[in-house]
Amino acid sequence: MPLNDVLWTRPVRIRLQCGLKRTFTGVYDALDFLENEWPLRHGERHERAIKTCRGALNGIVPAVIAREAFMAACLEAGMPAVMALWKTAPQPLRAARAASI
């Protein structure tokens, strides 16, 4: 991850056209994917996502706008977003519940 990356508060997980799932945690990863691995080159949402991701890396566009643009481009290309579970710290079991398990 480069030093100037802008991380999202919630990752984006997409299903690639080959069926694999891939998770993006920030703007830099999304921009790299858009510019170097994208299956469609001329989609309207693809171009908008590139511009908003570059703007977010330059501090001009909010990260949440870049995230939404990236998700829209993925949907346009036939790569829908899938639910990414929140990673939370495990909650300690209460003593009574732990004893019953």
N, CA, C and O atoms as a GROMACS GRO file, in nm:
protein
  404
    1MET      N    1   0.085  -0.118   0.000
    1MET     CA    2   0.000   0.000   0.000
    1MET      C    3   0.089   0.123   0.000
    1MET      O    4   0.176   0.137   0.086
    2PRO      N    5   0.069   0.212  -0.094
    2PRO     CA    6   0.150   0.334  -0.100
    2PRO      C    7   0.115   0.429   0.014
    2PRO      O    8   0.008   0.420   0.075
    3LEU      N    9   0.207   0.520   0.042
    3LEU     CA   10   0.187   0.613   0.153
    3LEU      C   11   0.071   0.708   0.131
    3LEU      O   12   0.008   0.752   0.228
    4ASN      N   13   0.040   0.741   0.007
    4ASN     CA   14  -0.067   0.836  -0.020
    4ASN      C   15  -0.203   0.769  -0.042
    4ASN      O   16  -0.294   0.834  -0.093
    5ASP      N   17  -0.218   0.645  -0.005
    5ASP     CA   18  -0.346   0.576  -0.025
    5ASP      C   19  -0.452   0.635   0.067
    5ASP      O   20  -0.423   0.684   0.176
    6VAL      N   21  -0.575   0.629   0.020
    6VAL     CA   22  -0.690   0.672   0.098
    6VAL      C   23  -0.775   0.547   0.122
    6VAL      O   24  -0.831   0.491   0.028
    7LEU      N   25  -0.782   0.504   0.245
    7LEU     CA   26  -0.856   0.382   0.278
    7LEU      C   27  -1.005   0.412   0.296
    7LEU      O   28  -1.043   0.520   0.342
    8TRP      N   29  -1.086   0.315   0.259
    8TRP     CA   30  -1.230   0.326   0.279
    8TRP      C   31  -1.264   0.275   0.419
    8TRP      O   32  -1.193   0.193   0.477
    9THR      N   33  -1.374   0.326   0.473
    9THR     CA   34  -1.417   0.279   0.604
    9THR      C   35  -1.475   0.139   0.596
    9THR      O   36  -1.480   0.067   0.695
   10ARG      N   37  -1.519   0.100   0.477
   10ARG     CA   38  -1.573  -0.034   0.454
   10ARG      C   39  -1.520  -0.085   0.321
   10ARG      O   40  -1.531  -0.016   0.220
   11PRO      N   41  -1.462  -0.205   0.318
   11PRO     CA   42  -1.405  -0.256   0.192
   11PRO      C   43  -1.513  -0.285   0.088
   11PRO      O   44  -1.630  -0.303   0.121
   12VAL      N   45  -1.470  -0.290  -0.037
   12VAL     CA   46  -1.557  -0.327  -0.148
   12VAL      C   47  -1.512  -0.464  -0.195
   12VAL      O   48  -1.395  -0.484  -0.226
   13ARG      N   49  -1.604  -0.556  -0.199
   13ARG     CA   50  -1.574  -0.692  -0.247
   13ARG      C   51  -1.657  -0.715  -0.372
   13ARG      O   52  -1.780  -0.702  -0.369
   14ILE      N   53  -1.590  -0.750  -0.481
   14ILE     CA   54  -1.661  -0.773  -0.607
   14ILE      C   55  -1.639  -0.916  -0.654
   14ILE      O   56  -1.542  -0.982  -0.617
   15ARG      N   57  -1.732  -0.960  -0.737
   15ARG     CA   58  -1.718  -1.091  -0.801
   15ARG      C   59  -1.669  -1.066  -0.943
   15ARG      O   60  -1.740  -1.007  -1.025
   16LEU      N   61  -1.548  -1.111  -0.971
   16LEU     CA   62  -1.490  -1.094  -1.103
   16LEU      C   63  -1.565  -1.178  -1.205
   16LEU      O   64  -1.642  -1.267  -1.168
   17GLN      N   65  -1.544  -1.150  -1.332
   17GLN     CA   66  -1.614  -1.222  -1.438
   17GLN      C   67  -1.580  -1.370  -1.440
   17GLN      O   68  -1.659  -1.450  -1.489
   18CYS      N   69  -1.464  -1.408  -1.387
   18CYS     CA   70  -1.426  -1.549  -1.382
   18CYS      C   71  -1.489  -1.620  -1.261
   18CYS      O   72  -1.474  -1.741  -1.247
   19GLY      N   73  -1.559  -1.544  -1.175
   19GLY     CA   74  -1.626  -1.603  -1.060
   19GLY      C   75  -1.553  -1.585  -0.928
   19GLY      O   76  -1.612  -1.605  -0.821
   20LEU      N   77  -1.426  -1.547  -0.933
   20LEU     CA   78  -1.351  -1.523  -0.810
   20LEU      C   79  -1.396  -1.392  -0.744
   20LEU      O   80  -1.450  -1.303  -0.810
   21LYS      N   81  -1.374  -1.384  -0.614
   21LYS     CA   82  -1.407  -1.262  -0.542
   21LYS      C   83  -1.278  -1.190  -0.507
   21LYS      O   84  -1.176  -1.252  -0.477
   22ARG      N   85  -1.284  -1.057  -0.512
   22ARG     CA   86  -1.166  -0.976  -0.480
   22ARG      C   87  -1.209  -0.860  -0.393
   22ARG      O   88  -1.314  -0.799  -0.415
   23THR      N   89  -1.128  -0.829  -0.294
   23THR     CA   90  -1.161  -0.723  -0.199
   23THR      C   91  -1.068  -0.604  -0.219
   23THR      O   92  -0.946  -0.620  -0.234
   24PHE      N   93  -1.126  -0.485  -0.219
   24PHE     CA   94  -1.053  -0.360  -0.232
   24PHE      C   95  -1.073  -0.279  -0.106
   24PHE      O   96  -1.186  -0.255  -0.064
   25THR      N   97  -0.964  -0.238  -0.044
   25THR     CA   98  -0.973  -0.168   0.083
   25THR      C   99  -0.955  -0.017   0.071
   25THR      O  100  -0.980   0.056   0.167
   26GLY      N  101  -0.911   0.029  -0.045
   26GLY     CA  102  -0.888   0.172  -0.060
   26GLY      C  103  -0.883   0.217  -0.204
   26GLY      O  104  -0.896   0.138  -0.298
   27VAL      N  105  -0.864   0.346  -0.220
   27VAL     CA  106  -0.869   0.411  -0.351
   27VAL      C  107  -0.754   0.365  -0.441
   27VAL      O  108  -0.775   0.341  -0.560
   28TYR      N  109  -0.634   0.352  -0.387
   28TYR     CA  110  -0.520   0.315  -0.471
   28TYR      C  111  -0.540   0.177  -0.534
   28TYR      O  112  -0.514   0.160  -0.653
   29ASP      N  113  -0.586   0.080  -0.456
   29ASP     CA  114  -0.612  -0.055  -0.510
   29ASP      C  115  -0.717  -0.050  -0.621
   29ASP      O  116  -0.703  -0.116  -0.724
   30ALA      N  117  -0.822   0.028  -0.598
   30ALA     CA  118  -0.928   0.039  -0.697
   30ALA      C  119  -0.877   0.103  -0.825
   30ALA      O  120  -0.907   0.056  -0.935
   31LEU      N  121  -0.800   0.211  -0.812
   31LEU     CA  122  -0.746   0.280  -0.930
   31LEU      C  123  -0.652   0.189  -1.008
   31LEU      O  124  -0.657   0.186  -1.131
   32ASP      N  125  -0.567   0.117  -0.939
   32ASP     CA  126  -0.476   0.023  -1.005
   32ASP      C  127  -0.554  -0.082  -1.083
   32ASP      O  128  -0.517  -0.116  -1.196
   33PHE      N  129  -0.661  -0.133  -1.025
   33PHE     CA  130  -0.746  -0.231  -1.092
   33PHE      C  131  -0.814  -0.169  -1.214
   33PHE      O  132  -0.819  -0.230  -1.321
   34LEU      N  133  -0.866  -0.048  -1.198
   34LEU     CA  134  -0.934   0.020  -1.308
   34LEU      C  135  -0.840   0.046  -1.426
   34LEU      O  136  -0.880   0.033  -1.541
   35GLU      N  137  -0.716   0.081  -1.397
   35GLU     CA  138  -0.622   0.116  -1.504
   35GLU      C  139  -0.548  -0.003  -1.564
   35GLU      O  140  -0.508   0.002  -1.680
   36ASN      N  141  -0.530  -0.110  -1.487
   36ASN     CA  142  -0.443  -0.218  -1.535
   36ASN      C  143  -0.509  -0.353  -1.555
   36ASN      O  144  -0.456  -0.437  -1.627
   37GLU      N  145  -0.623  -0.376  -1.493
   37GLU     CA  146  -0.684  -0.509  -1.502
   37GLU      C  147  -0.830  -0.507  -1.547
   37GLU      O  148  -0.896  -0.610  -1.545
   38TRP      N  149  -0.878  -0.394  -1.588
   38TRP     CA  150  -1.019  -0.377  -1.619
   38TRP      C  151  -1.057  -0.450  -1.746
   38TRP      O  152  -0.987  -0.438  -1.846
   39PRO      N  153  -1.168  -0.526  -1.746
   39PRO     CA  154  -1.208  -0.600  -1.867
   39PRO      C  155  -1.269  -0.513  -1.976
   39PRO      O  156  -1.260  -0.547  -2.094
   40LEU      N  157  -1.330  -0.402  -1.940
   40LEU     CA  158  -1.390  -0.309  -2.038
   40LEU      C  159  -1.315  -0.177  -2.029
   40LEU      O  160  -1.295  -0.126  -1.919
   41ARG      N  161  -1.274  -0.121  -2.140
   41ARG     CA  162  -1.194   0.000  -2.135
   41ARG      C  163  -1.273   0.129  -2.156
   41ARG      O  164  -1.225   0.235  -2.116
   42HIS      N  165  -1.390   0.126  -2.216
   42HIS     CA  166  -1.453   0.250  -2.258
   42HIS      C  167  -1.589   0.276  -2.194
   42HIS      O  168  -1.668   0.354  -2.248
   43GLY      N  169  -1.617   0.214  -2.084
   43GLY     CA  170  -1.745   0.239  -2.019
   43GLY      C  171  -1.749   0.377  -1.956
   43GLY      O  172  -1.647   0.426  -1.906
   44GLU      N  173  -1.865   0.439  -1.958
   44GLU     CA  174  -1.882   0.574  -1.900
   44GLU      C  175  -1.850   0.574  -1.752
   44GLU      O  176  -1.783   0.665  -1.702
   45ARG      N  177  -1.899   0.474  -1.681
   45ARG     CA  178  -1.874   0.468  -1.536
   45ARG      C  179  -1.729   0.434  -1.505
   45ARG      O  180  -1.676   0.475  -1.402
   46HIS      N  181  -1.665   0.360  -1.593
   46HIS     CA  182  -1.523   0.330  -1.577
   46HIS      C  183  -1.442   0.459  -1.580
   46HIS      O  184  -1.357   0.482  -1.494
   47GLU      N  185  -1.467   0.543  -1.679
   47GLU     CA  186  -1.396   0.671  -1.690
   47GLU      C  187  -1.423   0.760  -1.569
   47GLU      O  188  -1.332   0.823  -1.516
   48ARG      N  189  -1.547   0.764  -1.525
   48ARG     CA  190  -1.582   0.845  -1.408
   48ARG      C  191  -1.512   0.792  -1.282
   48ARG      O  192  -1.466   0.870  -1.199
   49ALA      N  193  -1.503   0.660  -1.269
   49ALA     CA  194  -1.437   0.601  -1.152
   49ALA      C  195  -1.288   0.634  -1.151
   49ALA      O  196  -1.232   0.663  -1.045
   50ILE      N  197  -1.223   0.631  -1.266
   50ILE     CA  198  -1.082   0.668  -1.273
   50ILE      C  199  -1.063   0.813  -1.228
   50ILE      O  200  -0.974   0.842  -1.149
   51LYS      N  201  -1.147   0.902  -1.279
   51LYS     CA  202  -1.134   1.044  -1.243
   51LYS      C  203  -1.160   1.067  -1.094
   51LYS      O  204  -1.088   1.144  -1.031
   52THR      N  205  -1.260   1.002  -1.038
   52THR     CA  206  -1.290   1.024  -0.896
   52THR      C  207  -1.185   0.960  -0.806
   52THR      O  208  -1.153   1.015  -0.700
   53CYS      N  209  -1.130   0.846  -0.846
   53CYS     CA  210  -1.023   0.784  -0.766
   53CYS      C  211  -0.898   0.872  -0.768
   53CYS      O  212  -0.835   0.891  -0.664
   54ARG      N  213  -0.863   0.926  -0.884
   54ARG     CA  214  -0.748   1.017  -0.890
   54ARG      C  215  -0.774   1.141  -0.804
   54ARG      O  216  -0.684   1.188  -0.734
   55GLY      N  217  -0.896   1.192  -0.810
   55GLY     CA  218  -0.931   1.308  -0.729
   55GLY      C  219  -0.924   1.278  -0.580
   55GLY      O  220  -0.881   1.363  -0.502
   56ALA      N  221  -0.964   1.159  -0.540
   56ALA     CA  222  -0.957   1.121  -0.399
   56ALA      C  223  -0.812   1.109  -0.353
   56ALA      O  224  -0.779   1.149  -0.241
   57LEU      N  225  -0.726   1.053  -0.437
   57LEU     CA  226  -0.584   1.042  -0.402
   57LEU      C  227  -0.517   1.179  -0.391
   57LEU      O  228  -0.420   1.196  -0.318
   58ASN      N  229  -0.570   1.276  -0.466
   58ASN     CA  230  -0.517   1.413  -0.460
   58ASN      C  231  -0.585   1.498  -0.354
   58ASN      O  232  -0.552   1.616  -0.339
   59GLY      N  233  -0.680   1.441  -0.281
   59GLY     CA  234  -0.747   1.514  -0.175
   59GLY      C  235  -0.857   1.607  -0.220
   59GLY      O  236  -0.903   1.692  -0.143
   60ILE      N  237  -0.902   1.594  -0.345
   60ILE     CA  238  -1.004   1.682  -0.400
   60ILE      C  239  -1.144   1.622  -0.386
   60ILE      O  240  -1.241   1.695  -0.364
   61VAL      N  241  -1.154   1.490  -0.398
   61VAL     CA  242  -1.281   1.419  -0.395
   61VAL      C  243  -1.287   1.335  -0.267
   61VAL      O  244  -1.188   1.271  -0.232
   62PRO      N  245  -1.401   1.334  -0.198
   62PRO     CA  246  -1.413   1.248  -0.079
   62PRO      C  247  -1.400   1.100  -0.117
   62PRO      O  248  -1.443   1.058  -0.224
   63ALA      N  249  -1.340   1.023  -0.029
   63ALA     CA  250  -1.318   0.880  -0.054
   63ALA      C  251  -1.448   0.806  -0.078
   63ALA      O  252  -1.453   0.714  -0.159
   64VAL      N  253  -1.554   0.845  -0.009
   64VAL     CA  254  -1.682   0.776  -0.026
   64VAL      C  255  -1.737   0.794  -0.168
   64VAL      O  256  -1.802   0.703  -0.220
   65ILE      N  257  -1.711   0.907  -0.232
   65ILE     CA  258  -1.753   0.929  -0.371
   65ILE      C  259  -1.675   0.838  -0.464
   65ILE      O  260  -1.731   0.780  -0.557
   66ALA      N  261  -1.545   0.825  -0.440
   66ALA     CA  262  -1.462   0.735  -0.522
   66ALA      C  263  -1.508   0.591  -0.505
   66ALA      O  264  -1.511   0.515  -0.601
   67ARG      N  265  -1.544   0.554  -0.384
   67ARG     CA  266  -1.592   0.418  -0.356
   67ARG      C  267  -1.720   0.390  -0.434
   67ARG      O  268  -1.734   0.284  -0.496
   68GLU      N  269  -1.813   0.484  -0.430
   68GLU     CA  270  -1.940   0.465  -0.501
   68GLU      C  271  -1.918   0.459  -0.653
   68GLU      O  272  -1.982   0.380  -0.721
   69ALA      N  273  -1.829   0.544  -0.705
   69ALA     CA  274  -1.799   0.542  -0.848
   69ALA      C  275  -1.736   0.410  -0.889
   69ALA      O  276  -1.767   0.356  -0.995
   70PHE      N  277  -1.647   0.358  -0.805
   70PHE     CA  278  -1.585   0.229  -0.834
   70PHE      C  279  -1.689   0.117  -0.836
   70PHE      O  280  -1.687   0.032  -0.924
   71MET      N  281  -1.779   0.118  -0.740
   71MET     CA  282  -1.883   0.016  -0.735
   71MET      C  283  -1.975   0.025  -0.857
   71MET      O  284  -2.016  -0.078  -0.911
   72ALA      N  285  -2.006   0.146  -0.901
   72ALA     CA  286  -2.090   0.164  -1.020
   72ALA      C  287  -2.019   0.113  -1.145
   72ALA      O  288  -2.082   0.050  -1.231
   73ALA      N  289  -1.889   0.138  -1.156
   73ALA     CA  290  -1.813   0.088  -1.270
   73ALA      C  291  -1.808  -0.064  -1.272
   73ALA      O  292  -1.819  -0.126  -1.377
   74CYS      N  293  -1.793  -0.123  -1.154
   74CYS     CA  294  -1.792  -0.269  -1.145
   74CYS      C  295  -1.926  -0.327  -1.189
   74CYS      O  296  -1.931  -0.427  -1.261
   75LEU      N  297  -2.033  -0.264  -1.147
   75LEU     CA  298  -2.166  -0.310  -1.186
   75LEU      C  299  -2.185  -0.297  -1.337
   75LEU      O  300  -2.241  -0.387  -1.400
   76GLU      N  301  -2.140  -0.187  -1.394
   76GLU     CA  302  -2.149  -0.165  -1.539
   76GLU      C  303  -2.074  -0.274  -1.616
   76GLU      O  304  -2.116  -0.313  -1.725
   77ALA      N  305  -1.963  -0.321  -1.561
   77ALA     CA  306  -1.880  -0.421  -1.628
   77ALA      C  307  -1.924  -0.564  -1.599
   77ALA      O  308  -1.859  -0.659  -1.643
   78GLY      N  309  -2.033  -0.581  -1.525
   78GLY     CA  310  -2.081  -0.715  -1.495
   78GLY      C  311  -2.010  -0.781  -1.380
   78GLY      O  312  -2.005  -0.904  -1.371
   79MET      N  313  -1.954  -0.699  -1.291
   79MET     CA  314  -1.885  -0.750  -1.173
   79MET      C  315  -1.953  -0.691  -1.049
   79MET      O  316  -1.909  -0.589  -0.997
   80PRO      N  317  -2.060  -0.754  -1.004
   80PRO     CA  318  -2.136  -0.695  -0.894
   80PRO      C  319  -2.060  -0.701  -0.762
   80PRO      O  320  -1.978  -0.790  -0.738
   81ALA      N  321  -2.091  -0.605  -0.677
   81ALA     CA  322  -2.036  -0.605  -0.542
   81ALA      C  323  -2.108  -0.712  -0.461
   81ALA      O  324  -2.228  -0.735  -0.477
   82VAL      N  325  -2.033  -0.777  -0.375
   82VAL     CA  326  -2.090  -0.876  -0.284
   82VAL      C  327  -2.070  -0.825  -0.142
   82VAL      O  328  -1.985  -0.739  -0.118
   83MET      N  329  -2.145  -0.877  -0.052
   83MET     CA  330  -2.136  -0.831   0.086
   83MET      C  331  -1.999  -0.863   0.143
   83MET      O  332  -1.954  -0.978   0.137
   84ALA      N  333  -1.935  -0.764   0.198
   84ALA     CA  334  -1.808  -0.783   0.270
   84ALA      C  335  -1.839  -0.771   0.418
   84ALA      O  336  -1.891  -0.669   0.463
   85LEU      N  337  -1.807  -0.874   0.491
   85LEU     CA  338  -1.836  -0.873   0.634
   85LEU      C  339  -1.743  -0.778   0.707
   85LEU      O  340  -1.625  -0.765   0.672
   86TRP      N  341  -1.797  -0.713   0.807
   86TRP     CA  342  -1.716  -0.626   0.891
   86TRP      C  343  -1.622  -0.714   0.971
   86TRP      O  344  -1.663  -0.817   1.023
   87LYS      N  345  -1.500  -0.674   0.981
   87LYS     CA  346  -1.405  -0.746   1.066
   87LYS      C  347  -1.408  -0.680   1.203
   87LYS      O  348  -1.360  -0.567   1.220
   88THR      N  349  -1.462  -0.749   1.298
   88THR     CA  350  -1.470  -0.694   1.433
   88THR      C  351  -1.394  -0.786   1.527
   88THR      O  352  -1.371  -0.903   1.498
   89ALA      N  353  -1.356  -0.731   1.637
   89ALA     CA  354  -1.288  -0.810   1.738
   89ALA      C  355  -1.386  -0.910   1.797
   89ALA      O  356  -1.503  -0.875   1.818
   90PRO      N  357  -1.345  -1.032   1.825
   90PRO     CA  358  -1.436  -1.130   1.884
   90PRO      C  359  -1.483  -1.083   2.021
   90PRO      O  360  -1.406  -1.030   2.101
   91GLN      N  361  -1.609  -1.105   2.046
   91GLN     CA  362  -1.668  -1.066   2.173
   91GLN      C  363  -1.647  -1.178   2.274
   91GLN      O  364  -1.667  -1.295   2.241
   92PRO      N  365  -1.606  -1.145   2.395
   92PRO     CA  366  -1.587  -1.250   2.496
   92PRO      C  367  -1.722  -1.310   2.535
   92PRO      O  368  -1.823  -1.239   2.547
   93LEU      N  369  -1.722  -1.440   2.554
   93LEU     CA  370  -1.844  -1.507   2.598
   93LEU      C  371  -1.867  -1.479   2.746
   93LEU      O  372  -1.773  -1.474   2.825
   94ARG      N  373  -1.991  -1.461   2.779
   94ARG     CA  374  -2.023  -1.445   2.920
   94ARG      C  375  -2.003  -1.579   2.989
   94ARG      O  376  -2.019  -1.684   2.926
   95ALA      N  377  -1.970  -1.576   3.115
   95ALA     CA  378  -1.940  -1.699   3.188
   95ALA      C  379  -2.056  -1.798   3.187
   95ALA      O  380  -2.035  -1.918   3.170
   96ALA      N  381  -2.179  -1.750   3.204
   96ALA     CA  382  -2.295  -1.840   3.206
   96ALA      C  383  -2.317  -1.902   3.070
   96ALA      O  384  -2.348  -2.021   3.059
   97ARG      N  385  -2.300  -1.821   2.963
   97ARG     CA  386  -2.321  -1.874   2.829
   97ARG      C  387  -2.209  -1.969   2.792
   97ARG      O  388  -2.233  -2.072   2.728
   98ALA      N  389  -2.087  -1.937   2.830
   98ALA     CA  390  -1.974  -2.023   2.801
   98ALA      C  391  -1.988  -2.158   2.871
   98ALA      O  392  -1.948  -2.261   2.816
   99ALA      N  393  -2.043  -2.158   2.990
   99ALA     CA  394  -2.061  -2.283   3.065
   99ALA      C  395  -2.165  -2.372   2.998
   99ALA      O  396  -2.159  -2.494   3.009
  100SER      N  397  -2.262  -2.310   2.929
  100SER     CA  398  -2.368  -2.388   2.866
  100SER      C  399  -2.327  -2.445   2.732
  100SER      O  400  -2.398  -2.530   2.677
  101ILE      N  401  -2.216  -2.401   2.680
  101ILE     CA  402  -2.173  -2.446   2.546
  101ILE      C  403  -2.099  -2.574   2.556
  101ILE      O  404  -2.055  -2.628   2.454
   0.00000   0.00000   0.00000
